[in-house]
Amino acid sequence: MKELLGEFIERQKAMADEIENSFKQYFEDAIVPECGTSRPKRGGSGVVTVEIAWEGCSADEVAARIGLLPGGPGLYVILTNREIPGSDVCTFTVPGSDLKAIYRGHSSNIRDRVMGHLTYGAYIAMCRSKKNKKPWGSFIKIDEGGGDGGLDIASEPYNEARWAIVAFSMKGSSETLRELAECGFALAFGTPVRSAREPGRRRAKLPFSA
């Protein structure tokens, strides 16, 4: 059993490495569309860019823009032209803009997760108003400190900046597969400044099922 288990572990590691490197190549080759306020901009291979907020926009406008995001599983990147504290090593940007990636994550529901990150107050109120609606945890933080984080980008001081989401839809993906996609993104561009940490090397299981 020990020898058999060792063989399977090595094969699992090799497969995970192959998947991560394949995602790295995908992200490097992906055509990320430019950002505009009129409608979502779609690129190839399931990539969409949505400008979520701009200087002076209202909370209703932000909510409407978030509503344009994919509602299914995938990886998402939060971008802004606001100056963000911390060590900025991520090179991912939206073409033709001054927007820089500050956070990368994945979810079984991109739209719902982004709502929690960027309209935290409205998101928590929505969860409380719905029976059996459990909120996500561990939201984006701009400043170090306690709590779960979460922003309200239609309010000061965040409403003086532009905010956008680049979403990579991953229909039918498992959580493990999306975690490996995070690793591939980090290999391609580095980890955004406000992402909690470098994605770990997930090896406990392989993403065979959704």
MOMOFEN-V10061 format. One record per residue. N is the residue number from 1. RES is the residue in one small letter. PSI is psi in whole degrees, -180 to 180 (999 if undefined). OMEGA is omega in whole degrees, -180 to 180 (none if undefined). NEAR is the number of other ideal C-beta (glycine too) atoms within 8 Angstrom. Layout:
# MOMOFEN-V10061
((N:RES:PSI:OMEGA:NEAR) (N:RES:PSI:OMEGA:NEAR))
This chain:
# MOMOFEN-V10061
((1:m:-41:-178:4) (2:k:-45:180:5) (3:e:-41:180:6) (4:l:-44:179:7) (5:l:-43:178:8) (6:g:-39:178:8) (7:e:-44:-180:8) (8:f:-39:179:8) (9:i:-43:179:9) (10:e:-40:178:8) (11:r:-38:178:8) (12:q:-44:179:10) (13:k:-43:-180:9) (14:a:-41:179:8) (15:m:-42:179:9) (16:a:-41:177:13) (17:d:-43:180:8) (18:e:-42:180:8) (19:i:-45:179:12) (20:e:-46:-179:12) (21:n:-33:176:10) (22:s:-41:176:9) (23:f:-41:177:15) (24:k:-47:180:12) (25:q:-40:179:9) (26:y:-48:-178:10) (27:f:-37:178:12) (28:e:-33:-178:7) (29:d:-14:-174:6) (30:a:138:176:11) (31:i:104:-179:8) (32:v:120:-177:9) (33:p:157:177:12) (34:e:168:-174:9) (35:c:135:176:12) (36:g:156:-176:7) (37:t:-12:-173:4) (38:s:-42:-178:3) (39:r:165:177:5) (40:p:144:177:8) (41:k:126:-176:11) (42:r:136:173:7) (43:g:-160:178:11) (44:g:164:172:6) (45:s:39:174:7) (46:g:22:180:9) (47:v:134:177:15) (48:v:140:175:14) (49:t:128:178:17) (50:v:121:173:13) (51:e:119:-173:12) (52:i:-38:-175:12) (53:a:154:177:15) (54:w:168:-174:8) (55:e:125:176:7) (56:g:2:-180:4) (57:c:161:-176:9) (58:s:167:177:6) (59:a:-36:178:10) (60:d:-38:178:6) (61:e:-41:178:10) (62:v:-46:-180:15) (63:a:-41:180:11) (64:a:-38:-180:8) (65:r:-40:177:11) (66:i:-34:179:14) (67:g:-15:179:7) (68:l:-9:-179:8) (69:l:156:176:14) (70:p:140:-180:9) (71:g:-1:-178:7) (72:g:-166:-176:10) (73:p:156:177:13) (74:g:-173:177:16) (75:l:142:-179:13) (76:y:153:178:16) (77:v:128:176:13) (78:i:129:-179:18) (79:l:152:178:14) (80:t:163:171:12) (81:n:9:175:8) (82:r:142:176:8) (83:e:128:-176:3) (84:i:130:180:10) (85:p:150:177:6) (86:g:173:-179:6) (87:s:114:-175:4) (88:d:105:-179:7) (89:v:-9:-176:7) (90:c:134:-177:13) (91:t:4:-177:6) (92:f:130:179:14) (93:t:170:171:9) (94:v:129:-178:13) (95:p:140:175:7) (96:g:21:-179:5) (97:s:171:175:11) (98:d:17:-179:5) (99:l:135:179:12) (100:k:146:179:11) (101:a:131:177:14) (102:i:-13:-178:12) (103:y:140:177:11) (104:r:135:180:15) (105:g:178:176:11) (106:h:161:-179:12) (107:s:160:171:12) (108:s:-13:178:5) (109:n:96:-175:9) (110:i:-47:-176:16) (111:r:-47:-179:11) (112:d:-41:-178:10) (113:r:-42:179:12) (114:v:-37:176:14) (115:m:-44:179:13) (116:g:-38:180:14) (117:h:-45:-165:13) (118:l:-16:174:16) (119:t:61:-169:15) (120:y:-47:-178:13) (121:g:-47:180:8) (122:a:-36:-180:11) (123:y:-47:179:12) (124:i:-41:177:11) (125:a:-40:179:8) (126:m:-44:180:10) (127:c:-40:-180:10) (128:r:-26:-178:7) (129:s:-12:-177:6) (130:k:130:179:7) (131:k:133:177:3) (132:n:20:177:4) (133:k:102:-179:9) (134:k:126:-178:4) (135:p:153:170:8) (136:w:166:173:8) (137:g:179:175:5) (138:s:69:-180:6) (139:f:168:180:12) (140:i:140:175:12) (141:k:134:175:9) (142:i:-41:179:8) (143:d:147:178:5) (144:e:150:178:3) (145:g:-179:-179:5) (146:g:179:179:2) (147:g:173:-177:5) (148:d:-8:-178:6) (149:g:-154:-177:9) (150:g:138:-178:12) (151:l:161:168:12) (152:d:90:-168:12) (153:i:-7:174:13) (154:a:0:-179:12) (155:s:161:177:7) (156:e:147:0:5) (157:p:10:-171:4) (158:y:-14:-174:14) (159:n:5:175:12) (160:e:1:-176:7) (161:a:167:172:11) (162:r:145:179:13) (163:w:142:-180:15) (164:a:161:176:15) (165:i:133:165:14) (166:v:122:-177:14) (167:a:136:177:15) (168:f:102:-178:12) (169:s:140:-180:12) (170:m:64:-177:14) (171:k:131:178:8) (172:g:4:-176:5) (173:s:150:172:12) (174:s:166:176:9) (175:e:-42:-179:9) (176:t:-41:179:10) (177:l:-39:178:11) (178:r:-34:176:15) (179:e:-38:176:12) (180:l:-33:174:14) (181:a:-40:175:14) (182:e:-43:178:13) (183:c:-41:178:14) (184:g:-39:177:17) (185:f:-44:180:16) (186:a:-38:177:12) (187:l:-35:-177:9) (188:a:-41:-169:10) (189:f:-11:-170:9) (190:g:172:-178:8) (191:t:128:179:10) (192:p:155:-168:13) (193:v:-35:-177:11) (194:r:8:168:11) (195:s:144:-169:9) (196:a:-37:-175:3) (197:r:169:171:6) (198:e:137:179:5) (199:p:138:-179:10) (200:g:169:177:7) (201:r:102:-175:5) (202:r:118:-177:11) (203:r:2:-175:7) (204:a:-31:-179:3) (205:k:164:177:5) (206:l:148:-172:7) (207:p:66:-179:11) (208:f:-24:-175:4) (209:s:157:-180:4) (210:a:999:none:4))
